[in-house]
Amino acid sequence: MSRRRTHDDVRNETIVAERSGMLAHVARHRAGVSIAVQAGRMTTSDADLVNRQVAAFAESCAIGLHIDGDTDQVQALRERFGKCAPIARPDGRKLCPHRRADLSNMVVAEDGTVTCPLHGLIVQVAA
């Protein structure tokens, strides 16, 4: 019998995936900075500073996209989407319509909803 995934499991898996995506953006950025240095449009010390700042920003974005609790951002997201329907996949999985988090193994509340562990969106997964 497989273990049900918790909010923390989904949140941590998604942070890892988003961190990988952000690191790919950082790598493309570094390539562009390298070209600028080679072309003489930027000094090496400026390039090092910019690359460090971009890498720190990317890491913050990967983690900062995941907010906990009833913050203003969570409330704004809930107001924007309301109580919404999941994206149904052919394989039976149900995904959050905001960032496509897999809600299939989450515990369903008595009213048939799941609160997405990533950003707090309330998704109606059962009648």
The first five atom37 places (N, CA, C, CB, O) and aatype in JSON, in Angstrom:
{
  "aatype": [12, 15, 1, 1, 1, 16, 8, 3, 3, 19, 1, 2, 6, 16, 9, 19, 0, 6, 1, 15, 7, 12, 10, 0, 8, 19, 0, 1, 8, 1, 0, 7, 19, 15, 9, 0, 19, 5, 0, 7, 1, 12, 16, 16, 15, 3, 0, 3, 10, 19, 2, 1, 5, 19, 0, 0, 13, 0, 6, 15, 4, 0, 9, 7, 10, 8, 9, 3, 7, 3, 16, 3, 5, 19, 5, 0, 10, 1, 6, 1, 13, 7, 11, 4, 0, 14, 9, 0, 1, 14, 3, 7, 1, 11, 10, 4, 14, 8, 1, 1, 0, 3, 10, 15, 2, 12, 19, 19, 0, 6, 3, 7, 16, 19, 16, 4, 14, 10, 8, 7, 10, 9, 19, 5, 19, 0, 0],
  "atom_mask": [
    [1, 1, 1, 1, 1],
    [1, 1, 1, 1, 1],
    [1, 1, 1, 1, 1],
    [1, 1, 1, 1, 1],
    [1, 1, 1, 1, 1],
    [1, 1, 1, 1, 1],
    [1, 1, 1, 1, 1],
    [1, 1, 1, 1, 1],
    [1, 1, 1, 1, 1],
    [1, 1, 1, 1, 1],
    [1, 1, 1, 1, 1],
    [1, 1, 1, 1, 1],
    [1, 1, 1, 1, 1],
    [1, 1, 1, 1, 1],
    [1, 1, 1, 1, 1],
    [1, 1, 1, 1, 1],
    [1, 1, 1, 1, 1],
    [1, 1, 1, 1, 1],
    [1, 1, 1, 1, 1],
    [1, 1, 1, 1, 1],
    [1, 1, 1, 0, 1],
    [1, 1, 1, 1, 1],
    [1, 1, 1, 1, 1],
    [1, 1, 1, 1, 1],
    [1, 1, 1, 1, 1],
    [1, 1, 1, 1, 1],
    [1, 1, 1, 1, 1],
    [1, 1, 1, 1, 1],
    [1, 1, 1, 1, 1],
    [1, 1, 1, 1, 1],
    [1, 1, 1, 1, 1],
    [1, 1, 1, 0, 1],
    [1, 1, 1, 1, 1],
    [1, 1, 1, 1, 1],
    [1, 1, 1, 1, 1],
    [1, 1, 1, 1, 1],
    [1, 1, 1, 1, 1],
    [1, 1, 1, 1, 1],
    [1, 1, 1, 1, 1],
    [1, 1, 1, 0, 1],
    [1, 1, 1, 1, 1],
    [1, 1, 1, 1, 1],
    [1, 1, 1, 1, 1],
    [1, 1, 1, 1, 1],
    [1, 1, 1, 1, 1],
    [1, 1, 1, 1, 1],
    [1, 1, 1, 1, 1],
    [1, 1, 1, 1, 1],
    [1, 1, 1, 1, 1],
    [1, 1, 1, 1, 1],
    [1, 1, 1, 1, 1],
    [1, 1, 1, 1, 1],
    [1, 1, 1, 1, 1],
    [1, 1, 1, 1, 1],
    [1, 1, 1, 1, 1],
    [1, 1, 1, 1, 1],
    [1, 1, 1, 1, 1],
    [1, 1, 1, 1, 1],
    [1, 1, 1, 1, 1],
    [1, 1, 1, 1, 1],
    [1, 1, 1, 1, 1],
    [1, 1, 1, 1, 1],
    [1, 1, 1, 1, 1],
    [1, 1, 1, 0, 1],
    [1, 1, 1, 1, 1],
    [1, 1, 1, 1, 1],
    [1, 1, 1, 1, 1],
    [1, 1, 1, 1, 1],
    [1, 1, 1, 0, 1],
    [1, 1, 1, 1, 1],
    [1, 1, 1, 1, 1],
    [1, 1, 1, 1, 1],
    [1, 1, 1, 1, 1],
    [1, 1, 1, 1, 1],
    [1, 1, 1, 1, 1],
    [1, 1, 1, 1, 1],
    [1, 1, 1, 1, 1],
    [1, 1, 1, 1, 1],
    [1, 1, 1, 1, 1],
    [1, 1, 1, 1, 1],
    [1, 1, 1, 1, 1],
    [1, 1, 1, 0, 1],
    [1, 1, 1, 1, 1],
    [1, 1, 1, 1, 1],
    [1, 1, 1, 1, 1],
    [1, 1, 1, 1, 1],
    [1, 1, 1, 1, 1],
    [1, 1, 1, 1, 1],
    [1, 1, 1, 1, 1],
    [1, 1, 1, 1, 1],
    [1, 1, 1, 1, 1],
    [1, 1, 1, 0, 1],
    [1, 1, 1, 1, 1],
    [1, 1, 1, 1, 1],
    [1, 1, 1, 1, 1],
    [1, 1, 1, 1, 1],
    [1, 1, 1, 1, 1],
    [1, 1, 1, 1, 1],
    [1, 1, 1, 1, 1],
    [1, 1, 1, 1, 1],
    [1, 1, 1, 1, 1],
    [1, 1, 1, 1, 1],
    [1, 1, 1, 1, 1],
    [1, 1, 1, 1, 1],
    [1, 1, 1, 1, 1],
    [1, 1, 1, 1, 1],
    [1, 1, 1, 1, 1],
    [1, 1, 1, 1, 1],
    [1, 1, 1, 1, 1],
    [1, 1, 1, 1, 1],
    [1, 1, 1, 1, 1],
    [1, 1, 1, 0, 1],
    [1, 1, 1, 1, 1],
    [1, 1, 1, 1, 1],
    [1, 1, 1, 1, 1],
    [1, 1, 1, 1, 1],
    [1, 1, 1, 1, 1],
    [1, 1, 1, 1, 1],
    [1, 1, 1, 1, 1],
    [1, 1, 1, 0, 1],
    [1, 1, 1, 1, 1],
    [1, 1, 1, 1, 1],
    [1, 1, 1, 1, 1],
    [1, 1, 1, 1, 1],
    [1, 1, 1, 1, 1],
    [1, 1, 1, 1, 1],
    [1, 1, 1, 1, 1]
  ],
  "atom_positions": [
    [[0.84, -1.19, 0.0], [0.0, 0.0, 0.0], [0.89, 1.25, 0.0], [-0.96, 0.0, 1.22], [1.8, 1.38, 0.81]],
    [[0.6, 2.15, -0.91], [1.42, 3.36, -1.0], [0.94, 4.4, 0.01], [1.39, 3.94, -2.43], [-0.24, 4.47, 0.35]],
    [[1.86, 5.18, 0.46], [1.59, 6.22, 1.45], [0.99, 7.43, 0.74], [2.88, 6.62, 2.21], [1.41, 7.79, -0.36]],
    [[-0.01, 8.06, 1.37], [-0.58, 9.29, 0.82], [0.45, 10.4, 0.91], [-1.87, 9.69, 1.57], [1.15, 10.54, 1.92]],
    [[0.54, 11.17, -0.14], [1.47, 12.3, -0.14], [0.87, 13.42, 0.68], [1.78, 12.78, -1.59], [-0.33, 13.69, 0.59]],
    [[1.69, 14.06, 1.47], [1.24, 15.17, 2.3], [1.44, 16.48, 1.55], [1.99, 15.19, 3.65], [2.06, 16.52, 0.49]],
    [[0.9, 17.56, 2.12], [1.12, 18.89, 1.55], [2.62, 19.18, 1.48], [0.41, 19.98, 2.4], [3.1, 19.72, 0.48]],
    [[3.35, 18.8, 2.53], [4.79, 19.06, 2.54], [5.5, 18.29, 1.44], [5.39, 18.7, 3.89], [6.44, 18.81, 0.82]],
    [[5.08, 17.03, 1.18], [5.69, 16.24, 0.1], [5.54, 16.96, -1.24], [5.06, 14.84, 0.02], [6.51, 17.13, -1.97]],
    [[4.32, 17.37, -1.55], [4.04, 18.03, -2.83], [4.8, 19.36, -2.9], [2.52, 18.27, -3.01], [5.39, 19.68, -3.93]],
    [[4.77, 20.1, -1.82], [5.45, 21.39, -1.79], [6.94, 21.21, -2.04], [5.21, 22.1, -0.44], [7.52, 21.92, -2.86]],
    [[7.57, 20.27, -1.34], [9.0, 20.05, -1.49], [9.36, 19.55, -2.89], [9.49, 19.05, -0.45], [10.36, 19.99, -3.46]],
    [[8.56, 18.64, -3.44], [8.83, 18.15, -4.8], [8.73, 19.28, -5.82], [7.84, 17.02, -5.17], [9.52, 19.35, -6.76]],
    [[7.76, 20.15, -5.63], [7.57, 21.24, -6.58], [8.68, 22.28, -6.44], [6.21, 21.89, -6.37], [9.12, 22.84, -7.44]],
    [[9.13, 22.54, -5.23], [10.24, 23.47, -5.05], [11.47, 22.95, -5.78], [10.55, 23.68, -3.55], [12.18, 23.72, -6.43]],
    [[11.73, 21.64, -5.67], [12.88, 21.05, -6.36], [12.74, 21.25, -7.88], [13.02, 19.54, -6.02], [13.7, 21.63, -8.55]],
    [[11.54, 20.97, -8.41], [11.33, 21.12, -9.86], [11.46, 22.58, -10.28], [9.94, 20.59, -10.25], [12.08, 22.87, -11.31]],
    [[10.9, 23.5, -9.51], [10.98, 24.91, -9.88], [12.39, 25.44, -9.71], [10.01, 25.74, -9.05], [12.83, 26.31, -10.47]],
    [[13.12, 24.93, -8.72], [14.52, 25.33, -8.55], [15.31, 24.9, -9.79], [15.13, 24.71, -7.26], [16.15, 25.66, -10.28]],
    [[15.06, 23.7, -10.29], [15.75, 23.22, -11.5], [15.44, 24.13, -12.68], [15.35, 21.77, -11.81], [16.33, 24.47, -13.46]],
    [[14.17, 24.5, -12.82], [13.79, 25.41, -13.9], [14.46, 26.76, -13.78], [0.0, 0.0, 0.0], [14.92, 27.32, -14.77]],
    [[14.51, 27.29, -12.57], [15.15, 28.59, -12.36], [16.66, 28.49, -12.63], [14.89, 29.09, -10.92], [17.25, 29.42, -13.17]],
    [[17.27, 27.37, -12.24], [18.7, 27.21, -12.49], [18.99, 27.14, -13.98], [19.22, 25.95, -11.79], [20.05, 27.58, -14.43]],
    [[18.07, 26.59, -14.75], [18.24, 26.59, -16.22], [18.2, 28.02, -16.75], [17.13, 25.73, -16.9], [18.96, 28.36, -17.65]],
    [[17.31, 28.85, -16.19], [17.27, 30.27, -16.59], [18.58, 30.96, -16.22], [16.07, 31.0, -15.92], [19.11, 31.76, -16.99]],
    [[19.11, 30.64, -15.04], [20.38, 31.23, -14.6], [21.5, 30.84, -15.56], [20.72, 30.78, -13.15], [22.33, 31.68, -15.92]],
    [[21.53, 29.58, -15.98], [22.57, 29.13, -16.91], [22.5, 29.89, -18.23], [22.45, 27.61, -17.17], [23.53, 30.28, -18.78]],
    [[21.28, 30.1, -18.74], [21.13, 30.88, -19.99], [21.58, 32.32, -19.78], [19.66, 30.85, -20.49], [22.21, 32.92, -20.65]],
    [[21.24, 32.86, -18.63], [21.65, 34.24, -18.31], [23.17, 34.33, -18.26], [21.03, 34.7, -16.96], [23.76, 35.26, -18.82]],
    [[23.81, 33.37, -17.59], [25.27, 33.38, -17.49], [25.93, 33.32, -18.86], [25.76, 32.21, -16.63], [26.95, 33.96, -19.09]],
    [[25.35, 32.55, -19.77], [25.89, 32.48, -21.13], [25.84, 33.85, -21.8], [25.11, 31.44, -21.97], [26.78, 34.26, -22.48]],
    [[24.72, 34.56, -21.59], [24.6, 35.91, -22.16], [25.58, 36.88, -21.54], [0.0, 0.0, 0.0], [26.14, 37.72, -22.24]],
    [[25.79, 36.77, -20.23], [26.76, 37.63, -19.55], [28.17, 37.34, -20.06], [26.68, 37.43, -18.01], [28.97, 38.26, -20.26]],
    [[28.46, 36.08, -20.26], [29.78, 35.69, -20.78], [30.02, 36.32, -22.16], [29.9, 34.16, -20.87], [31.12, 36.79, -22.45]],
    [[29.01, 36.3, -22.98], [29.13, 36.92, -24.31], [29.38, 38.42, -24.17], [27.85, 36.66, -25.16], [30.18, 39.0, -24.91]],
    [[28.68, 39.06, -23.22], [28.86, 40.5, -23.01], [30.28, 40.81, -22.55], [27.86, 41.02, -21.98], [30.87, 41.81, -22.98]],
    [[30.85, 39.96, -21.69], [32.23, 40.16, -21.25], [33.19, 40.0, -22.42], [32.59, 39.16, -20.12], [34.1, 40.81, -22.6]],
    [[32.99, 38.94, -23.22], [33.86, 38.69, -24.37], [33.8, 39.84, -25.38], [33.48, 37.38, -25.06], [34.8, 40.16, -26.03]],
    [[32.63, 40.45, -25.49], [32.47, 41.56, -26.44], [32.93, 42.89, -25.85], [31.01, 41.66, -26.87], [32.92, 43.91, -26.54]],
    [[33.35, 42.89, -24.57], [33.83, 44.1, -23.94], [32.73, 45.03, -23.46], [0.0, 0.0, 0.0], [33.0, 46.18, -23.14]],
    [[31.51, 44.55, -23.39], [30.4, 45.39, -22.94], [30.2, 45.33, -21.42], [29.12, 44.97, -23.63], [29.39, 46.07, -20.87]],
    [[30.96, 44.43, -20.75], [30.83, 44.28, -19.31], [32.17, 43.81, -18.75], [29.67, 43.28, -18.93], [32.86, 43.0, -19.38]],
    [[32.52, 44.31, -17.57], [33.76, 43.85, -16.95], [33.53, 42.51, -16.26], [34.29, 44.9, -15.92], [32.39, 42.14, -15.97]],
    [[34.6, 41.8, -16.01], [34.51, 40.5, -15.33], [33.94, 40.66, -13.92], [35.89, 39.83, -15.27], [33.12, 39.85, -13.49]],
    [[34.38, 41.7, -13.21], [33.87, 41.9, -11.84], [32.37, 42.24, -11.86], [34.66, 43.02, -11.14], [31.62, 41.77, -11.0]],
    [[31.95, 43.04, -12.83], [30.51, 43.33, -12.95], [29.73, 42.06, -13.29], [30.26, 44.4, -14.03], [28.64, 41.82, -12.77]],
    [[30.31, 41.24, -14.17], [29.65, 39.98, -14.56], [29.51, 39.05, -13.36], [30.44, 39.28, -15.68], [28.47, 38.42, -13.18]],
    [[30.55, 38.96, -12.53], [30.48, 38.11, -11.33], [29.38, 38.59, -10.38], [31.83, 38.1, -10.6], [28.62, 37.79, -9.84]],
    [[29.3, 39.9, -10.2], [28.28, 40.47, -9.32], [26.88, 40.18, -9.86], [28.49, 41.99, -9.16], [26.0, 39.74, -9.13]],
    [[26.69, 40.44, -11.14], [25.38, 40.2, -11.76], [25.0, 38.73, -11.67], [25.38, 40.66, -13.23], [23.86, 38.4, -11.34]],
    [[25.94, 37.85, -11.96], [25.65, 36.41, -11.9], [25.27, 35.96, -10.49], [26.84, 35.62, -12.39], [24.36, 35.16, -10.32]],
    [[25.97, 36.48, -9.47], [25.63, 36.13, -8.08], [24.24, 36.64, -7.73], [26.67, 36.72, -7.1], [23.46, 35.92, -7.09]],
    [[23.92, 37.86, -8.13], [22.61, 38.43, -7.82], [21.48, 37.67, -8.52], [22.56, 39.9, -8.21], [20.43, 37.42, -7.92]],
    [[21.69, 37.31, -9.77], [20.67, 36.56, -10.51], [20.47, 35.18, -9.89], [21.07, 36.43, -12.0], [19.33, 34.72, -9.77]],
    [[21.55, 34.51, -9.5], [21.43, 33.19, -8.88], [20.68, 33.28, -7.55], [22.83, 32.58, -8.65], [19.84, 32.43, -7.26]],
    [[20.96, 34.31, -6.74], [20.26, 34.48, -5.47], [18.79, 34.78, -5.71], [20.92, 35.61, -4.64], [17.92, 34.27, -5.0]],
    [[18.5, 35.61, -6.68], [17.12, 35.92, -7.02], [16.37, 34.67, -7.47], [17.07, 36.99, -8.13], [15.23, 34.44, -7.06]],
    [[17.01, 33.86, -8.32], [16.37, 32.63, -8.82], [16.05, 31.67, -7.68], [17.27, 31.94, -9.85], [14.98, 31.08, -7.66]],
    [[16.97, 31.52, -6.76], [16.75, 30.63, -5.61], [15.59, 31.16, -4.76], [18.03, 30.5, -4.76], [14.75, 30.38, -4.3]],
    [[15.56, 32.45, -4.54], [14.47, 33.05, -3.77], [13.13, 32.85, -4.46], [14.72, 34.55, -3.55], [12.12, 32.58, -3.8]],
    [[13.11, 32.98, -5.78], [11.87, 32.77, -6.52], [11.4, 31.33, -6.39], [12.07, 33.12, -8.01], [10.21, 31.09, -6.17]],
    [[12.3, 30.37, -6.5], [11.93, 28.96, -6.43], [11.31, 28.63, -5.08], [13.14, 28.07, -6.68], [10.38, 27.83, -5.0]],
    [[11.82, 29.23, -4.02], [11.28, 28.97, -2.69], [10.12, 29.91, -2.4], [12.38, 29.12, -1.62], [9.11, 29.48, -1.84]],
    [[10.25, 31.17, -2.77], [9.25, 32.18, -2.43], [7.92, 32.03, -3.13], [0.0, 0.0, 0.0], [6.95, 32.66, -2.74]],
    [[7.85, 31.19, -4.18], [6.59, 30.96, -4.85], [5.63, 30.18, -3.96], [6.81, 30.21, -6.15], [4.44, 30.11, -4.25]],
    [[6.13, 29.61, -2.9], [5.33, 28.74, -2.04], [5.08, 29.44, -0.73], [6.03, 27.39, -1.81], [5.97, 29.55, 0.11]],
    [[3.87, 29.91, -0.56], [3.52, 30.7, 0.61], [2.62, 29.88, 1.52], [2.84, 32.01, 0.2], [1.77, 29.12, 1.05]],
    [[2.82, 30.03, 2.79], [2.06, 29.28, 3.78], [1.09, 30.2, 4.51], [3.0, 28.6, 4.78], [1.34, 31.4, 4.67]],
    [[-0.02, 29.62, 4.94], [-0.95, 30.34, 5.78], [-1.87, 31.26, 5.02], [0.0, 0.0, 0.0], [-1.93, 31.23, 3.79]],
    [[-2.58, 32.06, 5.76], [-3.57, 32.97, 5.17], [-2.99, 34.36, 5.0], [-4.83, 33.02, 6.04], [-3.47, 35.32, 5.6]],
    [[-1.96, 34.46, 4.18], [-1.35, 35.75, 3.91], [-2.19, 36.51, 2.88], [0.1, 35.57, 3.4], [-3.13, 35.95, 2.31]],
    [[-1.86, 37.75, 2.66], [-2.57, 38.56, 1.68], [-2.47, 37.94, 0.28], [-2.02, 39.98, 1.66], [-3.43, 37.99, -0.49]],
    [[-1.3, 37.35, -0.04], [-1.12, 36.73, -1.35], [-2.05, 35.54, -1.53], [0.33, 36.3, -1.55], [-2.64, 35.36, -2.6]],
    [[-2.19, 34.72, -0.47], [-3.1, 33.57, -0.54], [-4.53, 34.05, -0.72], [-2.98, 32.69, 0.74], [-5.27, 33.5, -1.54]],
    [[-4.92, 35.06, 0.01], [-6.28, 35.58, -0.1], [-6.53, 36.14, -1.5], [-6.52, 36.67, 0.95], [-7.61, 35.93, -2.06]],
    [[-5.55, 36.84, -2.06], [-5.72, 37.39, -3.41], [-5.85, 36.27, -4.43], [-4.53, 38.31, -3.77], [-6.66, 36.36, -5.36]],
    [[-5.06, 35.21, -4.26], [-5.14, 34.07, -5.18], [-6.51, 33.41, -5.08], [-4.03, 33.05, -4.88], [-7.11, 33.07, -6.1]],
    [[-7.0, 33.22, -3.85], [-8.31, 32.6, -3.66], [-9.42, 33.45, -4.27], [-8.59, 32.36, -2.18], [-10.36, 32.93, -4.85]],
    [[-9.31, 34.77, -4.13], [-10.32, 35.66, -4.71], [-10.28, 35.6, -6.24], [-10.1, 37.11, -4.23], [-11.32, 35.63, -6.89]],
    [[-9.09, 35.5, -6.79], [-8.95, 35.46, -8.26], [-9.55, 34.18, -8.83], [-7.47, 35.57, -8.66], [-10.26, 34.22, -9.83]],
    [[-9.25, 33.04, -8.21], [-9.7, 31.76, -8.74], [-11.02, 31.29, -8.14], [-8.65, 30.73, -8.5], [-11.74, 30.52, -8.78]],
    [[-11.35, 31.74, -6.93], [-12.54, 31.22, -6.25], [-12.35, 29.75, -5.92], [0.0, 0.0, 0.0], [-11.22, 29.25, -5.91]],
    [[-13.45, 29.05, -5.66], [-13.37, 27.6, -5.48], [-13.46, 27.03, -6.88], [-14.53, 27.04, -4.52], [-14.49, 27.16, -7.54]],
    [[-12.4, 26.41, -7.34], [-12.32, 26.05, -8.75], [-12.23, 24.54, -8.94], [-11.12, 26.71, -9.38], [-12.02, 23.78, -7.99]],
    [[-12.4, 24.14, -10.17], [-12.32, 22.72, -10.53], [-10.88, 22.38, -10.88], [-13.26, 22.38, -11.72], [-10.14, 23.23, -11.37]],
    [[-10.49, 21.13, -10.64], [-9.13, 20.72, -11.0], [-9.02, 20.45, -12.49], [-8.72, 19.49, -10.21], [-10.02, 20.33, -13.19]],
    [[-7.8, 20.36, -12.96], [-7.54, 19.89, -14.32], [-7.5, 18.37, -14.24], [-6.2, 20.5, -14.92], [-6.66, 17.82, -13.53]],
    [[-8.38, 17.7, -14.95], [-8.43, 16.24, -14.94], [-7.52, 15.69, -16.03], [-9.88, 15.73, -15.14], [-7.66, 16.04, -17.2]],
    [[-6.58, 14.83, -15.65], [-5.66, 14.21, -16.59], [-6.22, 12.87, -17.06], [-4.26, 14.01, -15.94], [-6.98, 12.24, -16.33]],
    [[-5.88, 12.42, -18.26], [-6.35, 11.13, -18.76], [-5.98, 9.95, -17.85], [-5.8, 10.89, -20.14], [-6.69, 8.94, -17.81]],
    [[-4.88, 10.09, -17.12], [-4.45, 9.0, -16.24], [-5.16, 9.03, -14.89], [-2.96, 9.08, -16.02], [-4.84, 8.23, -14.0]],
    [[-6.12, 9.94, -14.72], [-6.91, 10.01, -13.5], [-6.42, 11.01, -12.46], [0.0, 0.0, 0.0], [-7.1, 11.27, -11.47]],
    [[-5.24, 11.56, -12.69], [-4.73, 12.54, -11.73], [-5.53, 13.84, -11.83], [-3.23, 12.81, -11.97], [-6.06, 14.18, -12.88]],
    [[-5.59, 14.55, -10.71], [-6.24, 15.85, -10.66], [-5.19, 16.88, -10.29], [-7.43, 15.87, -9.65], [-4.47, 16.73, -9.3]],
    [[-5.1, 17.93, -11.11], [-4.07, 18.95, -10.94], [-4.69, 20.29, -10.56], [-3.23, 19.08, -12.22], [-5.79, 20.61, -10.99]],
    [[-3.97, 21.04, -9.77], [-4.39, 22.4, -9.43], [-4.32, 23.26, -10.7], [-3.49, 23.0, -8.28], [-3.33, 23.19, -11.42]],
    [[-5.35, 24.05, -10.97], [-5.33, 24.86, -12.2], [-4.33, 26.02, -12.17], [-6.7, 25.41, -12.45], [-4.04, 26.59, -13.22]],
    [[-3.81, 26.36, -11.01], [-2.89, 27.49, -10.91], [-1.47, 27.1, -11.33], [-2.88, 28.03, -9.5], [-0.93, 27.69, -12.27]],
    [[-0.85, 26.13, -10.65], [0.53, 25.74, -10.95], [0.68, 24.25, -11.25], [1.44, 26.12, -9.8], [1.79, 23.72, -11.25]],
    [[-0.43, 23.59, -11.49], [-0.45, 22.18, -11.91], [0.11, 21.21, -10.85], [0.33, 22.02, -13.19], [0.67, 20.18, -11.21]],
    [[-0.05, 21.53, -9.57], [0.37, 20.6, -8.52], [-0.56, 19.39, -8.55], [0.35, 21.29, -7.11], [-1.77, 19.54, -8.74]],
    [[-0.01, 18.22, -8.36], [-0.8, 16.98, -8.36], [-1.56, 16.88, -7.04], [0.12, 15.73, -8.58], [-0.95, 16.79, -5.97]],
    [[-2.88, 16.89, -7.13], [-3.73, 16.83, -5.94], [-4.33, 15.44, -5.73], [-4.84, 17.85, -6.05], [-5.11, 15.24, -4.8]],
    [[-3.98, 14.49, -6.58], [-4.62, 13.17, -6.59], [-4.52, 12.43, -5.27], [-4.02, 12.34, -7.67], [-5.46, 11.74, -4.88]],
    [[-3.42, 12.55, -4.59], [-3.22, 11.79, -3.35], [-3.4, 12.62, -2.09], [-1.86, 11.2, -3.35], [-3.03, 12.19, -1.0]],
    [[-3.97, 13.8, -2.26], [-4.17, 14.66, -1.1], [-5.44, 14.26, -0.36], [-4.24, 16.15, -1.53], [-6.36, 13.7, -0.95]],
    [[-5.49, 14.54, 0.93], [-6.66, 14.25, 1.74], [-7.76, 15.25, 1.36], [-6.33, 14.33, 3.27], [-7.54, 16.46, 1.32]],
    [[-8.95, 14.69, 1.07], [-10.09, 15.51, 0.65], [-10.91, 15.88, 1.89], [-10.97, 14.76, -0.41], [-11.24, 15.01, 2.7]],
    [[-11.24, 17.15, 2.02], [-12.07, 17.62, 3.14], [-13.51, 17.13, 2.98], [-12.03, 19.17, 3.23], [-13.89, 16.66, 1.91]],
    [[-14.29, 17.25, 4.03], [-15.68, 16.79, 4.0], [-16.5, 17.45, 2.91], [-16.33, 17.03, 5.34], [-17.44, 16.85, 2.39]],
    [[-16.17, 18.69, 2.56], [-16.92, 19.4, 1.52], [-16.44, 19.07, 0.1], [-16.83, 20.9, 1.75], [-16.9, 19.68, -0.87]],
    [[-15.5, 18.11, -0.02], [-15.02, 17.69, -1.33], [-13.9, 18.55, -1.89], [0.0, 0.0, 0.0], [-13.58, 18.45, -3.07]],
    [[-13.29, 19.38, -1.06], [-12.22, 20.26, -1.52], [-10.86, 19.8, -1.02], [-12.49, 21.7, -1.08], [-10.74, 19.08, -0.03]],
    [[-9.85, 20.25, -1.74], [-8.46, 20.08, -1.33], [-7.85, 21.47, -1.37], [-7.66, 19.06, -2.27], [-8.09, 22.23, -2.31]],
    [[-7.07, 21.81, -0.36], [-6.33, 23.07, -0.38], [-4.96, 22.76, -0.95], [-6.23, 23.72, 1.04], [-4.19, 21.99, -0.38]],
    [[-4.66, 23.38, -2.09], [-3.38, 23.13, -2.76], [-2.24, 23.53, -1.81], [-3.28, 23.92, -4.11], [-2.24, 24.64, -1.26]],
    [[-1.28, 22.64, -1.61], [-0.2, 22.93, -0.67], [0.78, 24.0, -1.15], [0.54, 21.69, -0.38], [1.57, 24.51, -0.36]],
    [[0.74, 24.32, -2.42], [1.71, 25.29, -2.94], [1.33, 26.72, -2.62], [1.85, 25.12, -4.42], [2.15, 27.48, -2.11]],
    [[0.1, 27.09, -2.91], [-0.3, 28.48, -2.77], [-1.63, 28.68, -2.06], [-0.37, 29.1, -4.1], [-2.1, 29.81, -1.95]],
    [[-2.24, 27.6, -1.58], [-3.46, 27.74, -0.79], [-4.74, 27.82, -1.59], [0.0, 0.0, 0.0], [-5.78, 28.16, -1.03]],
    [[-4.71, 27.53, -2.88], [-5.92, 27.57, -3.69], [-6.84, 26.44, -3.25], [-5.58, 27.47, -5.21], [-6.38, 25.33, -3.0]],
    [[-8.14, 26.71, -3.17], [-9.12, 25.7, -2.79], [-9.71, 25.1, -4.06], [-10.24, 26.31, -1.88], [-10.31, 25.81, -4.87]],
    [[-9.52, 23.78, -4.22], [-9.93, 23.09, -5.45], [-11.01, 22.07, -5.1], [-8.7, 22.4, -6.14], [-10.84, 21.25, -4.2]],
    [[-12.12, 22.13, -5.83], [-13.22, 21.19, -5.64], [-12.91, 19.91, -6.4], [-14.58, 21.81, -6.11], [-13.06, 19.88, -7.62]],
    [[-12.48, 18.85, -5.7], [-12.08, 17.62, -6.38], [-13.14, 16.52, -6.33], [-10.81, 17.1, -5.79], [-13.05, 15.55, -7.08]],
    [[-14.13, 16.66, -5.44], [-15.2, 15.66, -5.34], [-16.53, 16.38, -5.14], [-14.93, 14.66, -4.17], [-16.57, 17.51, -4.64]],
    [[-17.61, 15.7, -5.52], [-18.95, 16.32, -5.41], [-19.42, 16.35, -3.97], [-19.98, 15.56, -6.28], [-20.52, 16.83, -3.69]]
  ]
}
